[in-house]
Amino acid sequence: MATHHGVLPVVFILACFTHGCGSETESTTVLSIDAGMVDTDSSSQLSPYQDYCQRVAEAKCNYIFQCVSNGIAIQSYFALPGRSAEACAEQAASDCLRDVDDRSSRGTLDFTESAIDSCVQQVSSRPCIDSDPSEWAHQWHDFIANFCGGVARGNVQTGDGCVVRSDCFNRHDVCISGQCRTAVATDLRQPCTATGTLGNVNESDVCPTGLCVNAGYGGTCTVDCRNGRGCVGDDVACLRLSVTGGGTNSFCVVPCMVGDTCGDLACREVDVTDPMSETYCLGASE
């Protein structure tokens, strides 16, 4: 898949099939955190789910914050929260536990406790790569999928019913209209009501994907592709949008040529001041 570039007056947009952002390696201390979900009584024992979520969150966040100094890259390309390794690990562990508890209760979780140690060891021992994250972010997601994806994997096959994205077994499937499958152009070429500032992604009952992004022309149905998943194929593109003074998101859209049909959307330039700007199906047609 090709890489697309564009600039807006207050935002920077970059297609992230190959991920990237500036980076410098810096050292941080090893964490010992209370993830907000663990009994601090020294006599207590962590449940397998708690053990998995806490240890893997610490390993991932320690690694990324040691190897990538650019906060925008951490959020948009590695889908990790927080402004520090500690805050990242706390939030990631809490999100993880909520997810596995939910899937376990619905029977869509295949959990392999014996794989936790190998996952944590592989992540913790991985050396930093001394290059721009654009050159290795995709490798990172593949690495996590290969060594950690089997610990708490979804078991819903393509075409079967789902509630959340993590229910799905196939790596690039997302939960679309209650079914595990990959997103296609018709899922994204739909307008929706966006909330928040430019670049914000919000939940939407209107969108088959369940998500709506404010891409500058009103709301557009989308898929969150910060983790390198869910936006594959020749008819879709994963765009990174950074708002000056705000946050960053990566979301799935449909590339187009001026004059193309975009369903209920319009084919628009990313930057109207740049005659070479890429065009995508964005916002309701007038």
C-alpha angles and dihedrals in degrees: 000000000000126000117240127201133194141154131216125192093254102017141051117220125192130168108236109202080123103034126223155149135152117293143183125184116242134169127243134180123263111260133235105183144171103229091202092251105068125094106242092210104117091219093059123098125220117241115240090254093051092046092051097046096045098045097043093045091052092047095049096044094045091051097047095044090049093049104034123048097178108096093199091057091048092054101039104036103029099034092225122144133222139047095256137034091254095050089045093053094047094051095040092050092049092048091047094051092048090052098047093044090052095047092044090055091052096044096243096114126093105192122190108188093183090065095060097085093050092049094051093044093051094049095044094049097045110115121230115259111233098220141078113297088239086075098052112018091096089050089052093056091048089048092053091046092051099045103027106021093087096059100074104008128168115242102202111116126220110286096020127112122279141172102199135018094253090061088075122096098202112082096228098038118109128188104264119175088341095307132103109240143115119276118256131193095267090059090057103037092083131102122233141172110275121203130198129018131327110300095023117137116207136177115266132189089198096062119077087218091053092233134094126191129204098225097169099272099067126282124334126185110247150159123241104243100173091116094054093254137108101027107085134135138065095277099056136059133198109226127194116214123190119186118209107253091003143075135293133240136178115212139172120251139162119256115221144174120239106272094028120130112253100181107237091347132076130241104244139175116249089222115023090196092060116073089199094053118133117248128224140172100266133158131354116309115250 
